[in-house]
Amino acid sequence: MTLTQGTLEPVAPGEAAPDVDLTAAAGVAEVPPEILAQSLGEYFRAYWQKLKGGDSGLLPVLVAMVIVAIAFELITPENAFLRPSNLVYIFELSTVYMVLSMGEIVVLLLGELDLSIGAVALMGGVIAYKLIQTPSPNFPWWAAILVSLLCCGVIGGLQGILVARVRIPAFVVTLGGFLFFTGMIVILLGGADTSLGLDPTNPNQAVLYNLEQGNINVVVSWVATGVVVVILGSITWFRAASRRRSGLVAPPASLAAIRIALMAAAAVAVLAICTVNRGGVFATIQGLPWVIPVVLGILGFWTLLLQQTRYGRYVYAIGGNPEAARRAGVSLPWIRTWSFALCSATAGFAGILLGSFYYGQYSSNVGDPGQLVLYSVAAAVIGGTSLFGGRGKAIHGVLGGLLIGAIAYGVSLMNLGTLSIPLEYILPGAVLLLAVLVDVLSRRGARTGKDAARV
Amino acid sequence: MSEENEHGVGPHPSATAEPLLKLRGIDKHFGAVQALYHVDLDLPAGQVTGLCGDNGAGKSVLTRCIAGVHQPDRGQIYFEGRPVHIRQARDAAALGIETVYQDLALADNLDIVQNMFLGRERTHYQMLDEDSMERSAGETLAGLRVTSVRSIRQPVGSLSGGQRQSVAVAKAVMWNSKVVLLDEPTAALGVVQTRMVLDLVRRLRDHGLAVMVISHNLNDVFEVADRLAILHLGRMVAEAPAASFDRQSVVEYMTTGVSGGRPDPSYTPLEQPAEAAAETEA
């Protein structure tokens, strides 16, 4: 593709017109600090500006995590909240919300909402557990997962077609889907009281069982984590360095170093927690749960898809300005339909994880579809994804999911008796409202700031 | 596009030759409403043509006919002398005709580079080739002197109105475009921002592009246009070098279709719309 650079050579100096200086841009608040910063000091100043402007990125969810951790540690009986066994349990519980939330985020990015995600997740779980039952159909584990995700994807795709082509509001379509599939789960299970079980001694079924229950050998987990951190770290480092060399926008080297160090520290912290023997004196249970690398893999997949492909770019564009995307030749119905399909397929995997979390027993009450939806949206918004489309990342679902899991489990630890079940709804609900409030206020703050600055 | 490289500042030498884009006898109606009657228009390379007209004069319809959003009922569009059919926006883009709409069509949450390449992203093994896109966008902006390499990655939502307009224009000229249609480029801009955008329009002209500026604002039109074309109730009532008009005559053409009591030579008196519609049907 030849660009018009040739025709755009600078005009003769005689006809000097004032250059358009984009650095004079008004809305400093919205500019990611790493773009303007040349040094670490500048970065922190720009970051502070951004915080003051209401766009706080990952900071609120991280701060909230620290507050929740300290608060529950103080108020739970025997100060049990931060014991490694409990923390690992929270990791395992949260992975369900993390995966659900990553699915929900792609739909939120479009400015839509998927309320059926909880019911579809349970559908996915039931389908996979049905398919892997012995003696028949006795699918291999990978085929069971694949078929289940495919079914969920088709469900999502059909809902997406109703939203994207027929233009029924997503709220209505997915509310209908939520009720429809909540009923379908019971039919698939064969009755409200039946449950599907996995036998951990069957090597095929054990794979699904061990998703949440299995641990990676301690030595292997340290070595593998080390390798992954080194690979990701060097990619981050060398990419930034090469972009700086060729004069492209890149964060300062010190910032890249800090990011890599934080990533390594987080990995070491999680591993250190997971490798403590949490089984007590009678049995040794230690090691990284399998589900953690699996969820990080899903995070990597979604991050790559959203940040590095045309599909992802169009998702953001539609969320930001559908008309701009349409004029740019983007097929809105196509992207919307695929997003609903991918969202539901991701949810299906969360459903499979949910069964494994409950020791391989699937029944109609492993999860409340309504609560799962609430948690997934809450996790996304708490993590920093906007309900209004166009802003958000897959990592928001992971961090938000961890926070939601921590709150849900913290409440259940507190021996509140009859209050504990209602509080599992009330607290995340309140946190969700708070997060949405922050989202709305920050958008309003950013907009007034920008309007004021416009000449 | 390389032929334009040799030409420097000032009106394009080929301006006197065959116009780059030529419209002849364009008719367009919507139901019973005749929006355009036998409109002729020339857009020469290296010149800014100002398209004026009151509300409902047919400026937008004419623009959309060129951009491929609407198709004329009758008449012919010539591009570089050959007749062309612009059936959809993609056809216009393929010819090198780009339109900057009034509402800009930029996504606030995407950065400048992402907006400029929206819909035409470069990929490398299915992954976006950000480095190459950033470099090209930076070069285009530098060529138009809309630049600061440091902040090319900032979201468009953080830009001021004039800067957004500049990005929209830069986006339009990135693609080997030869004709740029600007719909009300200075509407809703302040004085400084307007100046910035008008300077940019001149630079497009100096690069040899055929530019059409649709505007209500006569100040802006007179400041930047080499030629003026004036629509009145769907008819082209005047089309001539800007120097042959004064403000008074333009206002008269825009409001009454005539100036100084004498109609333009090319102007035929206005029939009743119903008759006119019947006439074109016949």
Interface residues (C-beta under 8 A of the other chain):
Chain A: M1 T2 L3 T4 Q5 G6 T7 L8 E9 P10 V11 A12 G14 E15 A17 P18 D19 V20 D21 L22 T23 A25 A26 G27 V28 A29 E30 V31 P32 I35 L36 Q38 R243 S246 G247 L248 V249 L304 Q308 T309 R310 R313 Y316 A317 G319 G320 N321 E323 A324 A325 R327 A328 G329 V330 G390 R391 A446 K450 A453 R454 V455
Chain B: M1 S2 E4 N5 G8 V9 A89 R90 Y101 D103 L104 A105 L106 A107 D108 N109 L110 I112 Q114 N115 L118 G119 R120 E121 R122 T123 Q126 M127 L128 D131 E134 R135 S136 E139 T140 A142 G143 L144 R145 V146 T147 S148 V149 R150 S151 I152 R153 Q154 P155 G157 S158 L159 S160 G161 G162 Q163 S166 V173 M174 W175 N176 S177 L189 G190 V191 V192 Q193 R195 M196 D199 L200 R202 R203 D206 H207 G208 L209
